[in-house]
Amino acid sequence: MKCSHGLVLVCCILVALSFEIAAAEQWPQWRGPLMDGSTTEHGLPSDWDKDKDALWVMDLPGPGSATPIVWDDYVFVTASDKESKQVLAIAVDGKTGTLRWKTALGPDRKAGGNNSMASPSPVTDGKFVWYLTGTGQLTALTFDGQTLWNRNLAAEYGQFEFNFGYSSSPLLFDGRLYVLVLQNDKPNRYGMNVDRTKPLESYLLAVDPAAGKTLWKHVRDTNAQEQSRESYVTPYPYEWQGRKEIILAGGECVTGHDPAGGAELWRWWFTPQDGQTLQHNVPTPVAHEGLIFVIRPEHRPLFALRAGGAGRLDASSVAWTFEANRCWITTPAVYRNRLYVLQENEKTLICFEPQTGRIVWQHELPVKTSFEASPLAADGKIYCISLAGEVVVLAAGDEYELLASIDMDDRLCRSSFSAAGGKLYIRTGSKLYCVGEH
């Protein structure tokens, strides 16, 4: 581990880091201030022209799936640099779109599905920003780009074995930085760990965000096989009836963990347990008023689980099931007592009543390509962007209402929208846009 000695004192006085620290108008983590794809931000545009109405546009050095993270006038993003073959940490001036600084985090490489090592989104508390790459490089930086500490988790615990490249974003919650690695247990399954014979562990790691030291490592085992052991989800924090927990989905099960020590509080196995080998989780779970919504992979059901359980949960913990689900990639959004779930290849959005699973409406969206970016819910609107940059803006409510269709005219648009300060931040395959009132 490396640390800038001149900043040790600053590291030591870093206190009170938590998920709750972020004001609603910031966008501090991948799924926003509430970690459910929504925000209380208002004054956001309903329609725009990418060439005429953008406040600024910045060319990115290469692709990446990381969502822009916003705090005041700082925008943080990760990108692959085509020239240096490095993953870059980039800080942008939110007012002007000019580059504040950039720094190389580590080597880039291609993974399955045309992914790179620039998939995880950064996270910030308003003072510092933490970056994680698909090769396991975890780095803490100040807002002016100075390195506080860095460490390589793959060097410490084994290189990550994921068919489509490691994509989980770090979570900042309750004074700790959490990193999830639910991976294939077979060394050299995808060309990693060629000299290793011992099976690889899957784990949830808690790190001191100020010093970078491991607080604890919880090994999360499963009897799932092959790709069904792999998960691309981000740890999801939830508090219900006074109990805080971190919810994970992967390895053919869903688990809740004690944030203080990682102990498993409960486990629910996807049913039926049929031993399929391609059940790798991508959508992160989300919760609302005592229900946890989790999607089983490979176009299988959406389950609503009752929160507050203990031990091994049975069928009585399932509040409702949506058997016809075809979502496998995007994470649902919760907003104004509605659950919004994109059916990516069907190009359809479904609005659910979260308490009962009743479909309020479902409608095919006016796009030609499928979705991989998750929806944003804000200011009475739902924002979606397809792989080809086709933006759909809908009214959030109990009837389908199309507000706008906008063509961003780009490809590989996998990054979800961010909203902060009355502005939208849109990352396409090659550019970063800021859209708002002039």
C-alpha positions as CSV (number, residue, x, y, z in Angstrom):
1,M,0.0,0.0,0.0
2,K,1.2,3.5,-0.8
3,C,0.3,6.7,1.1
4,S,1.3,10.4,0.6
5,H,3.0,11.2,4.0
6,G,2.1,14.8,3.7
7,L,-1.5,14.0,3.9
8,V,-1.4,11.5,6.8
9,L,-2.9,14.1,9.2
10,V,-5.7,14.8,6.8
11,C,-6.4,11.0,6.5
12,C,-6.5,10.7,10.3
13,I,-9.1,13.4,10.8
14,L,-11.4,12.1,8.1
15,V,-14.5,11.2,10.2
16,A,-18.2,10.7,9.9
17,L,-18.2,9.1,6.5
18,S,-21.6,7.7,5.8
19,F,-24.2,7.1,3.1
20,E,-26.5,9.7,4.8
21,I,-23.8,12.4,4.6
22,A,-24.7,13.2,1.0
23,A,-27.3,15.9,0.5
24,A,-30.0,14.9,-1.9
25,E,-28.8,17.4,-4.6
26,Q,-25.5,15.7,-4.9
27,W,-24.8,12.4,-6.8
28,P,-22.2,10.7,-4.7
29,Q,-22.5,7.1,-5.7
30,W,-23.5,5.0,-8.7
31,R,-27.3,4.9,-8.0
32,G,-27.4,8.4,-6.4
33,P,-27.9,9.9,-3.0
34,L,-30.7,7.4,-2.1
35,M,-29.0,4.4,-3.8
36,D,-32.3,3.6,-5.6
37,G,-31.8,5.5,-8.9
38,S,-33.7,8.5,-7.7
39,T,-33.1,12.0,-6.3
40,T,-35.1,14.9,-4.9
41,E,-33.3,17.2,-7.4
42,H,-35.6,19.4,-9.4
43,G,-35.5,21.8,-12.4
44,L,-34.2,19.2,-14.7
45,P,-34.8,19.5,-18.5
46,S,-37.5,17.4,-20.2
47,D,-36.1,17.9,-23.7
48,W,-32.9,19.1,-25.4
49,D,-30.8,19.1,-28.5
50,K,-27.4,17.7,-27.9
51,D,-25.7,20.2,-30.2
52,K,-27.7,23.4,-29.3
53,D,-28.7,23.0,-25.7
54,A,-25.8,21.3,-23.9
55,L,-24.1,23.6,-21.3
56,W,-20.9,21.9,-22.2
57,V,-19.5,18.8,-23.9
58,M,-16.3,17.0,-23.1
59,D,-14.5,14.5,-25.3
60,L,-13.5,11.4,-23.3
61,P,-10.2,9.6,-23.9
62,G,-12.0,6.3,-24.4
63,P,-15.0,4.2,-23.4
64,G,-16.2,3.2,-20.0
65,S,-19.4,2.3,-18.1
66,A,-18.8,4.3,-15.0
67,T,-21.6,6.7,-14.1
68,P,-20.5,10.4,-13.5
69,I,-20.3,11.2,-9.8
70,V,-21.1,14.8,-8.9
71,W,-20.4,16.9,-5.9
72,D,-20.9,20.7,-6.2
73,D,-18.8,21.8,-9.1
74,Y,-16.8,18.5,-9.4
75,V,-17.6,15.7,-11.7
76,F,-15.7,12.5,-11.4
77,V,-15.6,9.7,-14.0
78,T,-13.5,6.8,-15.0
79,A,-12.5,6.1,-18.6
80,S,-10.2,3.8,-20.7
81,D,-7.4,5.7,-22.4
82,K,-7.0,4.3,-25.9
83,E,-3.5,5.7,-26.2
84,S,-1.8,4.8,-22.9
85,K,-3.9,1.6,-22.4
86,Q,-4.5,2.8,-18.8
87,V,-7.7,3.4,-16.8
88,L,-7.9,7.1,-16.0
89,A,-9.5,8.8,-13.0
90,I,-10.9,12.1,-14.4
91,A,-12.1,15.2,-12.6
92,V,-14.1,17.8,-14.5
93,D,-15.2,21.3,-13.7
94,G,-19.0,21.1,-13.5
95,K,-19.5,24.7,-14.5
96,T,-17.3,24.8,-17.6
97,G,-16.7,21.2,-18.6
98,T,-12.9,21.7,-18.5
99,L,-10.5,19.2,-17.2
100,R,-9.4,19.7,-13.6
101,W,-7.0,16.8,-13.5
102,K,-6.6,13.2,-14.5
103,T,-4.4,10.4,-13.2
104,A,-3.7,6.9,-14.3
105,L,-5.1,4.2,-12.0
106,G,-3.6,1.1,-13.6
107,P,-3.6,-1.0,-16.8
108,D,-6.7,-1.5,-18.9
109,R,-7.6,-4.6,-20.8
110,K,-10.6,-5.9,-22.7
111,A,-13.1,-8.4,-21.2
112,G,-16.1,-10.3,-22.4
113,G,-19.0,-8.4,-23.9
114,N,-16.6,-5.6,-25.2
115,N,-16.2,-4.4,-21.6
116,S,-13.0,-2.8,-20.1
117,M,-11.5,-2.2,-16.7
118,A,-13.3,1.2,-16.5
119,S,-16.7,-0.1,-15.4
120,P,-16.9,0.6,-11.6
121,S,-18.2,4.1,-10.7
122,P,-16.3,6.3,-8.3
123,V,-17.7,7.3,-4.9
124,T,-17.3,10.5,-2.9
125,D,-18.1,12.1,0.4
126,G,-17.5,15.7,-0.7
127,K,-13.9,15.8,0.6
128,F,-12.3,12.7,-1.0
129,V,-13.1,10.5,-4.0
130,W,-12.4,6.7,-4.2
131,Y,-11.8,4.9,-7.5
132,L,-11.9,1.2,-8.2
133,T,-10.8,-0.5,-11.5
134,G,-11.6,-3.9,-12.9
135,T,-8.1,-5.0,-12.1
136,G,-8.6,-4.4,-8.4
137,Q,-6.8,-1.1,-8.1
138,L,-8.4,0.8,-5.3
139,T,-7.3,4.5,-4.9
140,A,-8.3,7.4,-2.7
141,L,-7.7,10.9,-4.0
142,T,-8.3,14.4,-2.8
143,F,-10.5,16.8,-4.7
144,D,-7.3,18.4,-6.2
145,G,-6.0,15.0,-7.4
146,Q,-3.5,14.1,-4.8
147,T,-3.2,10.4,-3.9
148,L,-4.0,9.6,-0.3
149,W,-3.5,5.9,-0.6
150,N,-3.8,3.1,-3.1
151,R,-3.7,-0.7,-3.0
152,N,-4.2,-3.5,-5.5
153,L,-6.8,-6.0,-4.2
154,A,-6.1,-8.5,-7.0
155,A,-2.4,-8.6,-5.9
156,E,-3.5,-9.2,-2.3
157,Y,-6.3,-11.7,-2.8
158,G,-5.9,-13.0,-6.3
159,Q,-6.8,-11.6,-9.7
160,F,-10.5,-11.2,-10.4
161,E,-12.1,-14.1,-12.4
162,F,-15.1,-12.6,-14.3
163,N,-16.2,-13.5,-17.8
164,F,-17.4,-10.0,-18.5
165,G,-14.9,-8.1,-16.4
166,Y,-15.3,-6.9,-12.9
167,S,-18.0,-4.2,-12.7
168,S,-19.1,-3.7,-9.1
169,S,-18.8,-0.2,-7.8
170,P,-17.5,0.6,-4.3
171,L,-20.1,1.5,-1.6
172,L,-19.5,4.2,1.0
173,F,-21.8,3.6,4.0
174,D,-21.8,3.9,7.7
175,G,-18.2,5.0,8.0
176,R,-16.7,2.3,5.8
177,L,-15.8,1.7,2.2
178,Y,-17.2,-1.7,0.9
179,V,-15.9,-3.7,-2.0
180,L,-17.7,-6.8,-3.3
181,V,-16.0,-9.6,-5.2
182,L,-18.3,-12.5,-6.1
183,Q,-16.3,-14.4,-8.7
184,N,-15.7,-17.7,-10.4
185,D,-13.8,-20.0,-8.0
186,K,-11.7,-21.6,-10.8
187,P,-8.2,-20.1,-11.2
188,N,-7.4,-19.4,-14.9
189,R,-11.0,-19.7,-15.9
190,Y,-10.6,-16.5,-17.9
191,G,-6.9,-16.4,-18.2
192,M,-6.3,-14.9,-14.7
193,N,-4.4,-16.6,-11.8
194,V,-2.5,-18.9,-14.2
195,D,-0.1,-20.0,-11.5
196,R,-2.7,-20.6,-8.8
197,T,-4.3,-24.0,-8.0
198,K,-6.3,-23.2,-4.9
199,P,-9.9,-22.1,-5.5
200,L,-10.7,-18.4,-5.4
201,E,-12.8,-17.0,-2.6
202,S,-15.7,-14.7,-3.1
203,Y,-15.9,-11.9,-0.4
204,L,-17.2,-8.7,0.9
205,L,-14.4,-6.4,2.0
206,A,-14.7,-3.4,4.4
207,V,-11.9,-0.8,4.1
208,D,-11.1,2.2,6.3
209,P,-11.7,5.0,3.8
210,A,-9.2,7.3,5.5
211,A,-6.2,5.0,5.7
212,G,-7.0,2.3,3.2
213,K,-6.6,-0.6,5.7
214,T,-8.8,-3.7,5.7
215,L,-11.3,-3.6,8.6
216,W,-12.6,-7.0,7.8
217,K,-13.1,-9.5,5.0
218,H,-16.1,-11.8,5.0
219,V,-15.9,-14.8,2.8
220,R,-19.3,-15.5,1.1
221,D,-19.6,-19.1,0.0
222,T,-22.1,-20.8,-2.3
223,N,-22.7,-24.1,-4.0
224,A,-23.4,-22.4,-7.3
225,Q,-21.3,-23.5,-10.3
226,E,-19.3,-21.7,-13.0
227,Q,-20.7,-18.3,-14.1
228,S,-23.5,-18.6,-11.6
229,R,-20.9,-17.8,-8.9
230,E,-20.1,-14.5,-10.7
231,S,-22.0,-11.3,-9.8
232,Y,-21.6,-7.8,-11.1
233,V,-23.9,-6.1,-8.5
234,T,-22.9,-3.3,-6.2
235,P,-23.5,-3.7,-2.4
236,Y,-26.8,-2.2,-1.5
237,P,-27.2,-0.5,2.0
238,Y,-30.6,-0.7,3.7
239,E,-32.0,0.2,7.1
240,W,-35.4,-1.3,8.1
241,Q,-36.9,-1.1,11.6
242,G,-33.7,0.0,13.2
243,R,-31.5,-2.7,11.6
244,K,-28.8,-1.7,9.1
245,E,-27.6,-4.3,6.6
246,I,-25.8,-4.6,3.3
247,I,-27.6,-6.7,0.7
248,L,-25.8,-8.8,-1.9
249,A,-27.2,-10.8,-4.8
250,G,-25.1,-13.5,-6.5
251,G,-24.2,-17.2,-6.4
252,E,-27.8,-18.2,-6.8
253,C,-28.8,-16.5,-3.5
254,V,-29.5,-13.2,-1.8
255,T,-27.9,-12.4,1.5
256,G,-28.0,-9.6,4.2
257,H,-24.9,-8.7,6.1
258,D,-24.0,-6.8,9.3
259,P,-22.2,-3.6,8.2
260,A,-20.0,-3.6,11.3
261,G,-18.4,-7.0,10.8
262,G,-19.8,-8.6,7.7
263,A,-21.6,-11.5,9.4
264,E,-24.4,-13.0,7.4
265,L,-27.8,-12.1,8.9
266,W,-29.9,-14.0,6.4
267,R,-29.9,-15.9,3.2
268,W,-32.6,-16.7,0.6
269,W,-31.9,-19.1,-2.3
270,F,-33.4,-18.4,-5.7
271,T,-36.1,-20.9,-6.3
272,P,-36.2,-23.4,-7.8
273,Q,-32.5,-24.3,-7.2
274,D,-31.8,-26.0,-10.5
275,G,-28.1,-25.8,-10.7
276,Q,-27.9,-23.8,-14.0
277,T,-24.4,-22.4,-14.7
278,L,-25.1,-19.1,-16.4
279,Q,-27.0,-17.3,-13.6
280,H,-24.6,-14.4,-13.1
281,N,-26.3,-11.4,-11.4
282,V,-26.1,-7.9,-12.9
283,P,-28.9,-5.8,-11.5
284,T,-28.3,-4.5,-8.0
285,P,-31.1,-5.2,-5.5
286,V,-33.2,-2.2,-4.4
287,A,-35.6,-1.9,-1.4
288,H,-38.7,0.1,-0.5
289,E,-40.7,0.1,2.7
290,G,-39.7,-3.3,4.0
291,L,-39.5,-5.1,0.6
292,I,-36.3,-6.0,-1.2
293,F,-36.6,-6.3,-5.0
294,V,-34.1,-8.7,-6.6
295,I,-33.9,-10.0,-10.1
296,R,-32.9,-13.6,-10.9
297,P,-30.5,-13.8,-13.9
298,E,-31.1,-15.1,-17.4
299,H,-34.5,-13.6,-17.9
300,R,-36.0,-15.2,-14.8
301,P,-38.4,-13.8,-12.2
302,L,-38.3,-10.6,-10.2
303,F,-38.8,-11.4,-6.5
304,A,-40.0,-9.1,-3.7
305,L,-38.6,-10.3,-0.4
306,R,-39.8,-9.2,3.0
307,A,-37.0,-7.4,4.9
308,G,-36.1,-8.1,8.6
309,G,-35.5,-11.9,8.2
310,A,-32.9,-14.0,10.0
311,G,-31.2,-17.3,9.1
312,R,-32.2,-19.3,6.1
313,L,-35.4,-17.8,4.6
314,D,-38.2,-19.9,3.1
315,A,-41.1,-19.2,0.7
316,S,-42.9,-17.2,3.4
317,S,-40.4,-14.4,2.9
318,V,-41.5,-13.9,-0.7
319,A,-44.2,-11.1,-0.8
320,W,-44.7,-11.4,-4.6
321,T,-43.1,-12.6,-7.8
322,F,-43.2,-11.3,-11.4
323,E,-42.6,-14.5,-13.4
324,A,-42.7,-12.7,-16.8
325,N,-39.6,-10.6,-16.1
326,R,-37.1,-10.2,-18.9
327,C,-34.7,-7.7,-17.2
328,W,-31.2,-9.1,-16.7
329,I,-28.9,-6.1,-16.9
330,T,-30.4,-2.8,-15.7
331,T,-31.1,-2.0,-12.0
332,P,-34.7,-0.9,-11.2
333,A,-35.5,2.6,-9.9
334,V,-37.8,3.4,-7.0
335,Y,-39.6,6.7,-7.1
336,R,-42.7,8.2,-5.6
337,N,-44.0,4.8,-4.4
338,R,-43.5,3.2,-7.8
339,L,-41.0,0.6,-9.0
340,Y,-39.6,1.1,-12.5
341,V,-38.1,-2.0,-14.3
342,L,-36.6,-1.9,-17.8
343,Q,-36.9,-5.0,-19.9
344,E,-33.8,-4.4,-21.9
345,N,-34.1,-6.4,-25.1
346,E,-37.9,-6.0,-25.2
347,K,-37.3,-2.2,-25.0
348,T,-40.1,-1.9,-22.5
349,L,-40.5,-0.1,-19.2
350,I,-42.8,-1.6,-16.5
351,C,-44.2,0.5,-13.7
352,F,-45.1,-1.6,-10.6
353,E,-47.0,-0.9,-7.4
354,P,-44.1,-2.0,-5.1
355,Q,-46.2,-3.3,-2.2
356,T,-48.3,-5.7,-4.3
357,G,-46.5,-6.3,-7.6
358,R,-49.5,-5.0,-9.5
359,I,-48.5,-3.6,-12.9
360,V,-49.6,0.0,-13.1
361,W,-48.5,0.2,-16.8
362,Q,-46.1,-1.2,-19.2
363,H,-45.1,0.2,-22.6
364,E,-42.6,-0.3,-25.3
365,L,-40.2,2.6,-25.6
366,P,-39.5,4.4,-29.0
367,V,-35.9,3.1,-29.5
368,K,-34.2,0.7,-31.9
369,T,-31.5,-0.7,-29.7
370,S,-31.6,-2.4,-26.3
371,F,-30.6,-0.9,-22.9
372,E,-27.7,-1.5,-20.5
373,A,-27.8,1.7,-18.6
374,S,-30.2,1.8,-15.6
375,P,-33.1,4.4,-15.4
376,L,-32.9,7.7,-13.5
377,A,-36.0,8.9,-11.7
378,A,-36.1,12.6,-10.8
379,D,-38.1,15.8,-11.0
380,G,-41.3,13.9,-11.9
381,K,-39.6,12.2,-14.8
382,I,-38.0,8.9,-15.8
383,Y,-34.8,9.1,-18.0
384,C,-33.6,6.1,-20.0
385,I,-30.8,5.8,-22.6
386,S,-30.2,2.9,-25.0
387,L,-26.9,1.5,-26.2
388,A,-27.1,3.7,-29.3
389,G,-27.7,6.9,-27.3
390,E,-31.5,7.0,-27.8
391,V,-32.8,9.0,-24.8
392,V,-36.4,8.5,-23.7
393,V,-37.9,10.9,-21.2
394,L,-41.2,9.9,-19.6
395,A,-43.5,11.4,-17.0
396,A,-43.3,9.6,-13.7
397,G,-46.8,8.6,-12.8
398,D,-49.6,6.1,-13.2
399,E,-50.0,6.5,-16.9
400,Y,-47.5,6.2,-19.7
401,E,-46.7,9.6,-21.0
402,L,-43.8,10.3,-23.4
403,L,-42.2,13.7,-22.9
404,A,-39.3,13.5,-25.4
405,S,-37.2,11.3,-27.6
406,I,-33.6,12.6,-28.0
407,D,-30.8,11.1,-30.1
408,M,-27.4,11.5,-28.6
409,D,-26.0,9.8,-31.7
410,D,-23.3,7.6,-30.1
411,R,-22.7,4.0,-29.3
412,L,-21.8,1.9,-26.3
413,C,-23.9,4.1,-24.0
414,R,-23.8,2.0,-20.9
415,S,-23.5,4.7,-18.2
416,S,-26.6,5.7,-16.2
417,F,-27.6,9.3,-16.0
418,S,-26.6,11.5,-13.0
419,A,-28.6,14.5,-11.8
420,A,-27.3,17.3,-9.5
421,G,-27.7,21.1,-9.2
422,G,-30.5,21.3,-11.7
423,K,-28.4,19.6,-14.4
424,L,-28.2,16.2,-16.1
425,Y,-24.9,14.5,-16.7
426,I,-24.9,12.1,-19.7
427,R,-22.0,9.9,-20.5
428,T,-22.1,8.4,-24.0
429,G,-19.5,6.1,-25.6
430,S,-17.2,9.0,-26.4
431,K,-18.4,12.2,-24.7
432,L,-19.6,13.6,-21.4
433,Y,-22.5,16.1,-21.6
434,C,-24.0,18.5,-19.1
435,V,-27.5,19.5,-19.9
436,G,-29.6,22.1,-18.0
437,E,-31.1,25.6,-18.1
438,H,-28.8,28.2,-19.7
